[in-house]
Amino acid sequence: MGVVTIVGKTMRQERGSTTRDVILTTAERLFAERGIHAVSNRQISEAAGQGNSAAVGYHFGTKADLVRAIARKHAEEMEELRVWMVADAAGSTDVRDWVACLVRPFTGRLAALGSPTWYARFCVQVTSDPALHQIMMEEALTSASLRMFVAGLNQCLPGLPPTVRDERSVMARHLIAQMCVERERALAEGTPTLHPSWDDLATSLIDAIVGLWQAPVTHHP
């Protein structure tokens, strides 16, 4: 293969990668602002500046595939931080250490993205749809660090009934998502936020979720 052919192939690959990144960012923003089902692949292609209206399908396939690609892009970045955090928390019996492993990778990712961001709102839009929510759950199940987080947290709460544990896990996820949405939207709109930084919001969330996990159990099935 000649040098010219190799260079040409490399340039096409770089352009393809750039196009994919632009489509991912555009789709995430439109999904966050309008809702998943209110946005078509054609609208994403046009907003991403793609002359070909079929660009989304060409690069990603179905809308579900596109949602999965967006989720995976962020999950990979969060996994790097969570791996380090769960390793540092290993052996701890302090619920706070483990809750931090759940909260800070998410808020840290939002902080790293700068402002405005759309990822928190994207997550809420996706999880409100049963079929797409399954995609997020499947991606989460591939995370070794999340499995270590669950194991570490469970060791701190040996007397908590499994049904209560599952319910509080859902509560914690919703609390994190909704509070991050509130801050993300405020930053995007230039309105006051409850906390000066994502790190401060994370600390507040950890306080609340530790209390949630350690709250007394009045009744369970």
TAFEN-V261526 format. One record per backbone hydrogen bond with DSSP energy under -1.0 kcal/mol. NH is the residue of the N-H (numbers start at 0). CO is the residue of the C=O. If there is no record, write none. Layout:
nh: [NH & NH]
co: [CO & CO]
//
This chain:
nh: [5 & 6 & 7 & 8 & 9 & 10 & 11 & 12 & 13 & 14 & 15 & 16 & 17 & 18 & 19 & 20 & 21 & 22 & 23 & 24 & 25 & 26 & 27 & 28 & 29 & 30 & 31 & 32 & 33 & 34 & 38 & 43 & 44 & 45 & 46 & 47 & 48 & 49 & 54 & 57 & 58 & 59 & 65 & 66 & 67 & 68 & 69 & 70 & 71 & 72 & 73 & 74 & 75 & 77 & 78 & 79 & 80 & 81 & 82 & 83 & 84 & 85 & 86 & 87 & 88 & 91 & 97 & 98 & 99 & 101 & 102 & 103 & 106 & 107 & 108 & 109 & 110 & 111 & 112 & 113 & 121 & 122 & 123 & 124 & 125 & 126 & 128 & 132 & 133 & 135 & 136 & 137 & 138 & 139 & 140 & 142 & 146 & 147 & 148 & 149 & 150 & 151 & 152 & 153 & 154 & 159 & 164 & 165 & 166 & 167 & 168 & 169 & 170 & 171 & 172 & 173 & 174 & 175 & 176 & 177 & 178 & 179 & 180 & 181 & 182 & 183 & 184 & 185 & 186 & 187 & 188 & 189 & 190 & 200 & 201 & 202 & 203 & 204 & 205 & 206 & 207 & 208 & 209 & 210 & 211 & 212 & 213]
co: [1 & 2 & 3 & 4 & 5 & 6 & 7 & 8 & 9 & 10 & 11 & 12 & 13 & 14 & 15 & 16 & 17 & 18 & 19 & 20 & 21 & 22 & 23 & 24 & 25 & 26 & 27 & 28 & 29 & 30 & 35 & 39 & 40 & 41 & 42 & 43 & 45 & 44 & 51 & 53 & 54 & 55 & 61 & 62 & 63 & 64 & 65 & 66 & 67 & 68 & 69 & 70 & 71 & 73 & 74 & 75 & 76 & 77 & 78 & 79 & 80 & 81 & 82 & 83 & 84 & 88 & 93 & 94 & 95 & 98 & 98 & 99 & 102 & 103 & 104 & 105 & 106 & 107 & 108 & 110 & 117 & 118 & 119 & 120 & 121 & 122 & 125 & 128 & 129 & 131 & 132 & 133 & 134 & 135 & 136 & 139 & 142 & 143 & 144 & 145 & 146 & 147 & 148 & 149 & 150 & 156 & 160 & 161 & 162 & 163 & 164 & 165 & 166 & 167 & 168 & 169 & 170 & 171 & 172 & 173 & 174 & 175 & 176 & 177 & 178 & 179 & 180 & 181 & 182 & 183 & 184 & 185 & 185 & 196 & 197 & 198 & 199 & 200 & 201 & 202 & 203 & 204 & 205 & 206 & 207 & 208 & 209]
//
